[in-house]
Amino acid sequence: MAGGGVGASAAAAATIPEAALRSGKPMPLVGMGTASFPLDAPQLPATVRDAVLRAIDAGYRHFDTAAAYGTEAPLGEPVLEAVRAGMFASRDDLYITSKLWISDTHPGRVLPALRRTLRNLQMVYIDLYLIHWPIRLRVEQETPSPVYDNDFVMMDMEGVWKDMEECQRLGLTKAIGVSNFTCKKLNTLLSFATIPPAANQVEINPYCRQNKLREFCKEKEIQLCAYSPLGASGTIWGSNAVLDCPVLKHIAVQKGKTVAQVCLRWLHEQGDCIIVKSFNERRMRENLEIFDWELTDADRQEISALPEFRGNRDFYVHESGPYKTTDEFWDGEITGPQLKTC
C-alpha cells in the first residue's frame, strides 16, 4: 500500500473537519464516493477495494456507497482488512453512508433492504442511511440496479419514513436522511417525521449552487451533502463544464491550486459535506488539501455569477409516471437550462 503509513494516515484524518448532526456521531465533511460508471463493470469490485485501502491510508474516514452502486461489499472488505491491520482502532472510527434503492422505497421493504446492505458491508450498523430518490420503482428487484424507464410510481413517503425511523431505533443505522429531495419534499417529510432527516445529499457544484435548498436545510438543521462536486465528468448526466470553466481555472492559477481544489474549497466554505470520487491516489490526497487556505470575496463573487444548471435532472421523469416533467420532479426549484459551457 502506498502512502505514509499509519501515523500519516491518522494525521491526515485529523485535519478533516466534522459536522455535528442532529442524530448519530459527527460526520467528516469530506467523504470518498464509490459510485463508478458503468456500474456493472467487471473490474469494479477489485478497483473499489484497492481504492478504499489507498483512501484510508490517505486519511479518509467517511465513505459513501449505495445498494445500486454495487460497491457495498467491495467497501466492507477493505474496511475489515484495515481494522485487522491496525490502521485504526475499530470500524467505529469510520463514517459509512449507504442508500435505499427505489425498488425498496415501499413500506415493509426498507428494513430488509438495510439488512442486505449490512450483510454486504459485513457490519452490524452504518452511520447514515438515505432514501436515494423520492420515487418508487413498480417492479421489485432482488438485486438493486439502476433503472431508467417508465415503470415509476409515487413513493409512500410517510410509510417509508416510518420504516426508516424504525431502522434507526433498532440501531442498524445511527442516523437517517434523504437524497435528491427538494425544499417542498423536505417540508412534506418534516410534517410527519418523528425523527427528522439528519442530511440531504444532492448535486452541488459551482454551476449548481443550491442556495435556496442550502438556506432551507440550514434553518431545519439538515446537513447538506454535495455529490458531483466537480460536475460528474464521465457519467451519463455530467460534463466537463466545471473542470473546463475559465473562471475557475483563473482562480486556481492565482491560488496555485487545481480547479478541483477550488471547487472543493468553495463547497467547504458553504458548510457542505463533500462526497468526492477519485480512485487516483494523487488526486485523493489533493482533494484533502483544502483546509489551510481560503477563497477571497472576489473569488466567491465570480463563482456566484456563473450560470446555473443541473446535470442530474431528467431521471425518473416520464409521461406515464408521477412526474411528467423535470419541473414537476424538482418542484420548480431547478435553475437554469442544461448548459455545458461557461
Secondary structure, DSSP 8 states (H G I E B T S, - for coil): --SSHHHHHHHHHHTS-EE--SSSS-EESEEEE---SSTT-TTHHHHHHHHHHHHHHHT--EEE--GGGT-HHHHHHHHHHHHHTTSSS-GGGSEEEEEE-GGG-STTTHHHHHHHHHHHHT-S-BSEEEE-SSSEESS--SS-----SS-EE---HHHHHHHHHHHHHTTSBS-EEEES--HHHHHHHHTT-SS--SEEEEE-BTTB--HHHHHHHHHTT-EEEEESTT--TTSSS--STTTT-HHHHHHHHHHT--HHHHHHHHHHHHT-EEEE----HHHHHHTT--SS----HHHHHHHHTS----SS-STT--TTSS--SHHHHTTT---S------
